[in-house]
Amino acid sequence: MLFGAGFAALPVFALLPSLWGFAVASAVTYLADEVLHARAPGFVRRLATLQLSRTMRFAIRTVMLLALADRTEAPDAVLVAGLAVFSVHFALVMLYSAVHRAISIRRGLPVVVRNLDMSGARIPQSPAALLNRRFLRKLLHLDLPAHAGLLAALATGTWYPAGVGYTLTTGLSVAAVLALLRHFRAARRTPGRDETIAEVNRQLAAYRPEVALYFSFAAVSRDFMYQVNMWIETLERLDRRPVIILREKASFRHLGRTRIPVLCVPKADDLAELDLSGVRVVLYPGNAGKNVHMLRVAEAKHVFIGHGDSDKLASSNRVSKVYDEIWVAGRAGRDRYRRVRHAISDESIVEVGRPQLSPIRPHADHTPGPLPVVLYAPTWEGWSDDDCHTSLIPMGVPLIEKLLTENVRVLYKPHPLTGKRSAEAAAADQAVRALLRADNERRDAAGAEAAVAAATPRLQEIQARLDELAGRGEGDYTQQTRDARVPDRDGAAEWQALRAEWHRLFWESRGPVRHNVILKQLPTLYDCFNQADILISDVSSVVADFVASLKPYVLTNAHDLPDEEFRAAYTTAGGAYLLDRECTRLTEILDSVRDPHRDPMTAARRTLKEYVLGPDNPTSMERFNAAVNTLAERAELDLADHRPDPPADQLFPQQRTASDDAAGRMNLERTSNG
């Protein structure tokens, strides 16, 4: 409202004319514009679709200022000079934008690299953040001296302030363009495609990767990168040397900390030029169209490892036939594929467990708090209605309302993609957050807010250091490649210590009573598991992972199927309490937490854990590592079988005789005649 009122007032005060009214309205538009960019970027984007971009808004303010000067009978020289200065300023903004674009294009690399020494590529330094980040915002604000100077001149009747303002705006704009032009000259020394790929291949030859994790997704964001991040620690513990291959540059922003070499190769032609001849096993956490660009590598065996074991269709997809093997957690995953008729052979399925689950503490080690902690972690609405398993739309709000009457503490962690496809899911998500926020205000709000505020600076400091350790630098992707180095192992210990401190501070500051809405990467899902006494969720891999804790859990039965039918359809329901759509069983279910002796599903959960996740011994990590080694050895054997035998003279050159030469000539003649 301030933004709209300010811009509406500008022409009114310019035409009246009212100098002080215009000055106030102009200040309001400047400030409101900045606040909206920070707090309501969606609104700002909608303005741009109406041709009210930031540049247009600055231009409107300038035109109105010149109109005000004309109406107050400013000298012609001041008006002409003002028009010239503002015109030059906008021209320089356009020139700066063109040069910035040219630098970005010239600095583009075919491969973005992390954790390999790319100093040999001699990539030039990127422009400083002052010149590079949000440059349009900074450049447009260089009109402030000219605006302030002209307003001061109109108020005092002396034109010296206008001259000073005009000089500052013009001088700063010219200086910015000259500074960027220096970087344009440096950008011309950026290595070309062939040079960059040659240097990457030199580094790969020195590192000799044997296992690759390959990931692509059309709309990469933080919401999808959990599919890669969940496998990083497992890859780092393998016997064989791993490499991570990404296909979208945006992936780098959300990739977790790792010492594994990472390559991001957007174009298939560039991927084909990389020397991956030593890779024997390629792991795929997701099914994507660009997977075919890697599946062409005949020297390697290709494995679908997925990003969670669940009863959803994605966990038994017929598309998986393109892979040499499919690795599942336990026998439940094997049986799931068996139910897909004529799809996957039983020999291609390998049970490897879930190595990621080691941070989950068992039920026996859990210390309950003053209130039962209920983790509500609904899945998202899926890509289609046929694959929609979320409870959020049909029963999320009434479920939370009933939980709030049960004197429990709620941790609400929706799926990262919640609301991406369905407006109903987005509305239900917001309603759940509002209910928890309102109940928090009733529960000692002042004391809780003070504790959160006290912990926030340290949490932000830790997060900044974690981002630094993860390699999320301030520069562009080319600068990150330029700065890429082989990491030391000390960073891993610091990373783990900082994450542990972050989680400790977070939970301590939230207290044992306050509800929490968990939306970011931290706290992690598994740390939420460790806080919870019971899980309420839908058909998803979250449930399968929670089974590792042996704590009570609830599956939502939003369609009110008969219990026997529901348990027959979904494997993970075998050890679950089933919650109907009206939540009539909720009180009875929560009794299993309040009094563990009234938990009839204990034995069923123990049986289900081995069926879904496999045995505890050998450990999941040992099984996964053995599966990688076995498949890599098989790939080597297959490659040796298809490798042509070398000529006899190369095998036994010292035994070559004249009769051998004659036989060779005869064979050559037969081949030629043939």
Secondary structure as the mmCIF struct_conf table of DSSP 4:
data_model
#
loop_
_struct_conf.conf_type_id
_struct_conf.id
_struct_conf.beg_label_comp_id
_struct_conf.beg_label_asym_id
_struct_conf.beg_label_seq_id
_struct_conf.end_label_comp_id
_struct_conf.end_label_asym_id
_struct_conf.end_label_seq_id
HELX_RH_AL_P HELX_RH_AL_P1 LEU A 2 LEU A 15
TURN_TY1_P TURN_TY1_P1 LEU A 16 PRO A 17
HELX_RH_AL_P HELX_RH_AL_P2 LEU A 19 ARG A 39
HELX_RH_AL_P HELX_RH_AL_P3 PRO A 41 THR A 49
TURN_TY1_P TURN_TY1_P2 LEU A 50 GLN A 51
HELX_RH_AL_P HELX_RH_AL_P4 ARG A 54 ARG A 71
TURN_TY1_P TURN_TY1_P3 THR A 72 GLU A 73
HELX_RH_AL_P HELX_RH_AL_P5 ASP A 76 ARG A 106
TURN_TY1_P TURN_TY1_P4 ARG A 107 ARG A 107
BEND BEND1 PRO A 110 PRO A 110
STRN STRN1 VAL A 112 ARG A 114
BEND BEND2 ASN A 115 LEU A 116
HELX_RH_3T_P HELX_RH_3T_P1 SER A 119 ALA A 121
HELX_LH_PP_P HELX_LH_PP_P1 ILE A 123 ALA A 128
HELX_RH_AL_P HELX_RH_AL_P6 ALA A 129 ASN A 132
TURN_TY1_P TURN_TY1_P5 ARG A 133 ARG A 134
HELX_RH_AL_P HELX_RH_AL_P7 PHE A 135 LEU A 140
HELX_RH_3T_P HELX_RH_3T_P2 HIS A 141 ASP A 143
HELX_RH_AL_P HELX_RH_AL_P8 LEU A 144 THR A 156
BEND BEND3 GLY A 157 GLY A 157
BEND BEND4 TRP A 159 TRP A 159
HELX_RH_AL_P HELX_RH_AL_P9 TYR A 160 ALA A 187
TURN_TY1_P TURN_TY1_P6 ARG A 188 ARG A 189
BEND BEND5 THR A 190 THR A 190
HELX_RH_AL_P HELX_RH_AL_P10 ARG A 193 TYR A 207
STRN STRN2 VAL A 211 PHE A 215
TURN_TY1_P TURN_TY1_P7 ALA A 218 ALA A 219
BEND BEND6 SER A 221 SER A 221
TURN_TY1_P TURN_TY1_P8 ARG A 222 MET A 225
HELX_RH_AL_P HELX_RH_AL_P11 TYR A 226 GLU A 236
TURN_TY1_P TURN_TY1_P9 ARG A 237 ARG A 237
BEND BEND7 LEU A 238 ARG A 240
HELX_LH_PP_P HELX_LH_PP_P2 ARG A 241 ARG A 241
STRN STRN3 PRO A 242 LEU A 246
BEND BEND8 ARG A 247 ARG A 247
TURN_TY1_P TURN_TY1_P10 LYS A 249 ALA A 250
HELX_RH_AL_P HELX_RH_AL_P12 SER A 251 HIS A 254
HELX_LH_PP_P HELX_LH_PP_P3 LEU A 255 ARG A 257
BEND BEND9 ARG A 259 ILE A 260
STRN STRN4 VAL A 262 CYS A 264
BEND BEND10 LYS A 267 LYS A 267
HELX_RH_AL_P HELX_RH_AL_P13 ALA A 268 GLU A 273
BEND BEND11 LEU A 274 LEU A 274
TURN_TY1_P TURN_TY1_P11 SER A 277 GLY A 278
STRN STRN5 VAL A 281 TYR A 284
BEND BEND12 PRO A 285 GLY A 286
HELX_RH_3T_P HELX_RH_3T_P3 GLY A 289 ASN A 291
HELX_RH_AL_P HELX_RH_AL_P14 VAL A 292 LEU A 295
TURN_TY1_P TURN_TY1_P12 ARG A 296 ARG A 296
TURN_TY1_P TURN_TY1_P13 ALA A 298 GLU A 299
BEND BEND13 ALA A 300 ALA A 300
STRN STRN6 LYS A 301 PHE A 304
BEND BEND14 HIS A 307 HIS A 307
BEND BEND15 ASP A 311 LYS A 312
HELX_RH_3T_P HELX_RH_3T_P4 LEU A 313 SER A 316
HELX_RH_3T_P HELX_RH_3T_P5 ARG A 318 VAL A 322
BEND BEND16 TYR A 323 ASP A 324
STRN STRN7 GLU A 325 VAL A 328
BEND BEND17 ALA A 329 GLY A 330
HELX_RH_AL_P HELX_RH_AL_P15 ARG A 331 ARG A 338
TURN_TY1_P TURN_TY1_P14 ARG A 339 ARG A 339
BEND BEND18 VAL A 340 VAL A 340
TURN_TY1_P TURN_TY1_P15 ARG A 341 ALA A 343
HELX_RH_3T_P HELX_RH_3T_P6 ASP A 346 SER A 348
STRN STRN8 ILE A 349 GLU A 351
HELX_RH_3T_P HELX_RH_3T_P7 PRO A 355 LEU A 357
TURN_TY1_P TURN_TY1_P16 SER A 358 PRO A 359
BEND BEND19 ILE A 360 ILE A 360
HELX_LH_PP_P HELX_LH_PP_P4 ARG A 361 PRO A 362
HELX_RH_3T_P HELX_RH_3T_P8 HIS A 363 ASP A 365
BEND BEND20 PRO A 370 LEU A 371
STRN STRN9 VAL A 373 ALA A 377
BEND BEND21 TRP A 383 SER A 384
HELX_RH_3T_P HELX_RH_3T_P9 ASP A 385 ASP A 387
BEND BEND22 SER A 391 SER A 391
HELX_RH_PI_P HELX_RH_PI_P1 LEU A 392 GLY A 396
HELX_RH_AL_P HELX_RH_AL_P16 VAL A 397 LEU A 404
TURN_TY1_P TURN_TY1_P17 THR A 405 ASN A 407
STRN STRN10 ARG A 409 TYR A 412
TURN_TY1_P TURN_TY1_P18 PRO A 416 GLY A 419
BEND BEND23 LYS A 420 ARG A 421
HELX_RH_AL_P HELX_RH_AL_P17 ALA A 423 ARG A 442
TURN_TY1_P TURN_TY1_P19 ARG A 443 ASP A 444
HELX_RH_AL_P HELX_RH_AL_P18 ALA A 445 LEU A 469
TURN_TY1_P TURN_TY1_P20 ALA A 470 GLY A 471
BEND BEND24 GLU A 474 GLY A 475
HELX_RH_AL_P HELX_RH_AL_P19 TYR A 477 ARG A 482
TURN_TY1_P TURN_TY1_P21 ASP A 483 ASP A 483
HELX_LH_PP_P HELX_LH_PP_P5 VAL A 486 ASP A 488
TURN_TY1_P TURN_TY1_P22 ARG A 489 ARG A 489
HELX_RH_AL_P HELX_RH_AL_P20 ASP A 490 ARG A 510
TURN_TY1_P TURN_TY1_P23 GLY A 511 VAL A 513
STRN STRN11 ASN A 516 VAL A 517
BEND BEND25 LYS A 520 PRO A 523
HELX_RH_AL_P HELX_RH_AL_P21 LEU A 525 GLN A 531
BEND BEND26 ASP A 533 ASP A 533
STRN STRN12 ILE A 534 SER A 537
BEND BEND27 VAL A 539 SER A 540
HELX_RH_AL_P HELX_RH_AL_P22 SER A 541 PHE A 546
HELX_RH_3T_P HELX_RH_3T_P10 VAL A 547 SER A 549
TURN_TY1_P TURN_TY1_P24 LEU A 550 LEU A 550
STRN STRN13 TYR A 553 ASN A 557
TURN_TY1_P TURN_TY1_P25 ALA A 558 HIS A 559
HELX_RH_AL_P HELX_RH_AL_P23 ASP A 563 ALA A 569
HELX_RH_3T_P HELX_RH_3T_P11 THR A 571 GLY A 575
STRN STRN14 TYR A 577 ASP A 580
TURN_TY1_P TURN_TY1_P26 ARG A 581 GLU A 582
TURN_TY1_P TURN_TY1_P27 THR A 584 ARG A 585
HELX_RH_AL_P HELX_RH_AL_P24 LEU A 586 ARG A 594
HELX_RH_3T_P HELX_RH_3T_P12 PRO A 596 ARG A 598
TURN_TY1_P TURN_TY1_P28 PRO A 600 MET A 601
HELX_RH_AL_P HELX_RH_AL_P25 THR A 602 LEU A 613
BEND BEND28 ASP A 616 PRO A 618
HELX_RH_AL_P HELX_RH_AL_P26 SER A 620 HIS A 642
BEND BEND29 ARG A 643 ARG A 643
HELX_LH_PP_P HELX_LH_PP_P6 PRO A 644 PRO A 647
HELX_RH_AL_P HELX_RH_AL_P27 ALA A 648 LEU A 651
HELX_RH_3T_P HELX_RH_3T_P13 PRO A 653 GLN A 655
HELX_RH_AL_P HELX_RH_AL_P28 ALA A 658 ASN A 673
#
